[in-house]
Amino acid sequence: MRHCSRVLPVHCDRRKLGSRLCRAVLAAACLVLAVGGVCAQGPGSSKPYRVMLDDPLQSTCYGGPSVDPAFVREIAIGLYSPPESADPVGRAMVEGAGLAVEEANAGGGCNGVPFRLVRRWAENPWSAGSKEIVRLAYEDNVSAVIGFLQGTTNIAEQIAAKAYLPVVSPVSTDSSLTHARIPWIFRLPPDIRTQAHLLVKRGMVPLRLGRVGLVTSTDHDGRMAAEDLRREMEGQGVPPAFHLPIGTDVNDQSRVASRIKAFSPDGLVLCLPPKIALKLAAALRGTNVTCSIFVPWIPGLKATDLHAVYEGPVVTVEPFEESASTIAFREAYLQRFGADPSPSAAYAYDAARLIVAAARSGDPTRSGLRAGLAALSGFDGVTGPIRWDNGGGNQVQPVLRVFSNGMP
C-alpha cells in the first residue's frame, strides 16, 4: 500500500497555522457556550438576552470645533416648523419657543449673549426638508434645533448624526426617534408605546370590549403607531378585530365609516392626522356608530373638537398632568398671545428653556449643549419633571381622559 502525506507549502509557517487552529477551536467553544446559555433558559423561553435602553447613553464621537466664548455674539436656536398661518401645531411651536427665548433674553441671555430663534421649513420633508435643515446647520450656524413634526423622524436622525447637532423634539411621538440611541436627540412627549399601554390597560381592558377595530394612517407615523398599538392590544388580550389603514389624502370618509359599521365594533382606535380624524368621526356619526373611540395624543387634535362631531364616548390621552407650573405658563402665554396654549406650545416652551439652561451651564457649543441637555435630567418643566431614559426620551407619564356627553 502506498502511503501519502500532505506536504505543506514552503511559504506556510507551521506556528501560524497552529495559532489559527487554536483560535478556531476557541471560537467554536465560545459559540457552544453561548448557545448552551440561551438553551439553559428552557424551551420556549421569552427572556431576552439584553433589554433595549438598559445601558446609559454616551457620546464618544467628535463633537465639532471648539469656540472661544469671547467671540460668540449670539446663540442661534433652529426651529423646524411650518409657518404660523399654515398649521396650528407650527403656530404653537413658534409661539411657545419664542416666548421662552424672549424671557431668556430679558433675563440677560447667556452671560450677556442673546439667543435668537431661526425658523425654516419645507412642505416636503423627504426632499426639500433635508436641505432646509442643512441650511440651519451650516448657513445659520444654529447651536441646536427644536422641531420635527410627525413624519420627519428620519431628518432628525440624519442631521443629528451627521452635523453633530442637538435636536429637541417637542411633538413627535415616534418610538423609533430615541430608540435608535443617537445621543444628540431628545424627545419630550411620551412615545406611542407608552400611550398605547395606558390606552389599552386603563381604557379598553376595564370595559371588556369584544370587538375593537384599529384605524391608522398609511404614512410613516401611522404605520409605526399601528405596530405599537397592535402589539399592546394583543399583549393585553384585546387583539384588533380588524385593521383599516387609510390614506391621508382621502377627503370623503363615508366609505370608510360604512366599512367600519359592517364590522359592528364595540370599540375603535383612531390614530390619524387631525383633519382626517375629525372627518371620520363625523362620518361615523352619520352612520349611527356610537361605540367608544380611543385616541392617543395627536398634536393639533383637541378632544373637545372630536367629541363635538361624534356622539359616542371618546377616550383620549393627554401627554402630561397639569401642575402649578402649567397654570403659570398658561397665564403668561395668554397675556402674550391672547389664547390658551396647546400641549405643543408647552412642549416647545420647555424645549427652548432646556437649550437655554444647557447653554448657561457653561459651554454654548453644539457638543457642550448636548452634554448640558443630557445632564438636565430632572429639569422642572411646565409639562412636568423631564427625566431622560437611556435613549434620550422623556419618561413622562401620560394621563387618560374620558369624554362622555360632552363632559370629561
NORQUI-V48573 format. One record per pair of residues at least 12 apart in sequence whose ideal C-beta (glycine too) atoms are under 8 Angstrom apart, sorted by the first residue. I is the first residue (numbers start at 1). GAP is how many residues later the second one is. Records with the same first field share a line. If there is no record, write none. Layout:
# NORQUI-V48573
I: GAP, GAP
This chain:
# NORQUI-V48573
52: 127, 339
53: 126, 128, 336, 337, 338
54: 336
55: 335
56: 334
57: 124, 126, 317, 333, 334, 335
58: 125
59: 124, 125, 308, 311, 312, 315
61: 103
62: 102
63: 101, 302, 303, 304, 305, 307
64: 100, 301, 302, 303
65: 300
66: 299
67: 297, 298
69: 42, 44, 295
72: 41, 292
73: 40
74: 39, 40, 41, 42
75: 34, 35, 38, 39, 40, 41, 68, 284, 289
76: 39, 40, 41, 42, 64, 65, 66, 67
77: 20, 24, 38, 39, 40, 41, 65, 66, 67, 68, 69, 275, 278
78: 40, 41, 42, 55, 58, 59, 62, 64, 66, 67, 68, 69, 87
79: 14, 15, 18, 38, 39, 40, 41, 66, 67, 68
80: 39, 40, 41, 49, 52, 53, 56, 65, 66, 67, 68, 72, 75
81: 12, 13, 38, 40, 65, 66, 68
82: 39, 67
83: 38
87: 213
88: 212, 254
89: 60, 82, 210, 211, 253, 255
90: 31, 59
92: 249, 250, 252, 253, 256
93: 53, 54, 77, 78, 251, 252, 255
94: 25, 254
95: 238, 241, 242, 246, 250, 253
96: 74, 237, 245, 248, 249, 250, 251, 252, 253, 255, 256
97: 20, 49, 73, 251, 252, 254, 255
98: 19, 254
99: 233, 234, 237, 238, 250
100: 248, 249, 250, 251, 252, 253, 256
101: 14, 15, 16, 251, 255
104: 248, 249, 252
110: 246, 249, 250, 254
111: 249
113: 251
115: 241, 244
117: 235
118: 18, 22, 24
120: 12, 13, 15, 16, 20
125: 24, 26, 27, 30
126: 28
129: 23, 26
130: 25, 28, 29
133: 12, 22, 25, 26
134: 25, 29
136: 23
137: 22, 26, 28
138: 25
142: 23
143: 23, 212, 216, 221, 222, 223, 226
144: 21, 22, 23, 24, 211, 214, 222, 225, 229
145: 14, 20, 21, 22, 23
146: 22, 23, 24, 202, 205, 206, 209
147: 20, 22, 23
148: 19, 21, 23, 24, 29
149: 22, 23, 150
150: 21, 22, 23, 24, 69, 71, 123, 149
151: 68, 69, 70
152: 20
153: 19, 21, 23, 24, 67, 68
154: 66
156: 13, 16, 21, 29
157: 20, 23, 25, 28
160: 22, 24, 25
161: 21, 23
164: 20, 202, 203, 206
165: 19, 201
166: 18, 19, 20, 189, 192, 200, 203, 204, 207
167: 17, 18, 19
168: 18, 20, 183, 186, 187, 205
169: 16, 17, 18, 19, 20, 182
170: 18, 19, 174, 177, 178, 180, 181
171: 18, 128, 173, 176, 177
172: 15, 17
173: 16, 17, 18, 19, 22, 48, 52, 123, 124
174: 17, 18, 46, 47, 50
175: 16, 17, 18, 49, 53
176: 48
177: 14, 216
178: 13, 211, 213, 214, 215
179: 212, 214
180: 211
181: 209, 210, 211
182: 210
183: 187, 191, 209
184: 186
185: 207
186: 168, 187, 188, 202, 206, 207, 208
187: 205, 206, 207
188: 159, 162, 163, 193, 195, 198, 206, 208
189: 108, 130, 131, 154, 158, 205, 207
190: 107, 127, 129, 204, 206, 207, 208
191: 202
192: 32, 33, 36, 37, 79, 104
193: 35, 39
194: 203, 204
195: 101, 102, 122, 203
196: 29, 32, 33, 35, 36, 37, 100
197: 35
198: 119, 200, 202
199: 30, 33, 70, 95, 97, 116, 118, 201
200: 29, 32, 33, 36, 38
201: 35
202: 198
203: 91, 112, 197, 199
204: 29, 32, 34, 63, 90
205: 31, 32, 33
207: 60, 85
209: 29, 57, 58, 83
210: 31, 56
211: 30, 52, 53, 54, 55, 56
212: 21, 26, 28, 29, 53, 54, 55, 56, 57, 82
213: 27, 28, 29, 30, 31, 47, 50, 52, 54, 55, 56
214: 12, 15, 16, 19, 26, 28, 29, 30, 54, 55, 57
215: 28, 29, 30, 31, 41, 45, 53, 54, 55, 56, 57, 65
216: 13, 27, 28, 29, 30, 54, 55, 56
217: 28, 29, 30, 31, 54, 55, 56, 59
218: 27, 28, 29, 30
219: 29, 54
222: 23, 26, 49, 50
223: 22
225: 46, 71
226: 17, 19, 45
229: 40, 42, 67
230: 13
233: 36
240: 29
241: 22, 24
242: 21, 23
244: 12, 15, 16
246: 26, 30, 34
248: 24, 25, 28
250: 26
251: 28
253: 23, 26, 27, 29, 30
254: 29, 32, 33
256: 24, 27
257: 23, 26, 27, 29, 30, 32
258: 29
260: 24, 27, 29
261: 23, 26, 27, 28
265: 24, 26
266: 25, 26
267: 24, 25, 26, 27
268: 16, 21, 23, 24, 25, 26
269: 24, 25, 26
270: 23, 24, 25
271: 24, 25, 27
272: 26
273: 25, 27
274: 24, 25, 26, 27
277: 18, 21, 24, 29
278: 23, 27, 28, 31
281: 12, 25, 28, 29
282: 27, 28
284: 26
285: 24, 25, 26
289: 23
290: 21, 22
291: 21
292: 20, 21, 22, 23
293: 13, 17, 19, 20, 21, 22
294: 21, 22
295: 19, 20, 21, 22
296: 20, 21
297: 19, 20, 21, 22, 46, 101
299: 43, 44, 45
300: 42, 44
302: 40
303: 13, 15, 98, 100, 105
304: 99
306: 97
307: 96, 99
308: 98
313: 89, 90, 91
314: 88, 89, 90
315: 85, 86, 87, 88
316: 84, 85, 86, 87
317: 81, 82, 83, 84
318: 25, 80, 81, 82, 83
319: 24, 28, 64, 77, 79, 80
320: 23, 26, 63, 64, 76, 78, 79
321: 63, 76, 78
323: 59, 61
325: 55, 56, 57, 59
326: 20, 56, 57, 58
328: 54
329: 12, 17, 20, 53
333: 12, 16
343: 40
346: 36, 37
347: 36
349: 33
350: 29, 31, 32, 33, 36
353: 26, 28
354: 19, 22, 25, 27, 32
355: 14, 18
357: 15, 19, 22
358: 13, 14, 15, 17, 18
359: 13
361: 14, 15
374: 14, 18
383: 13
384: 12
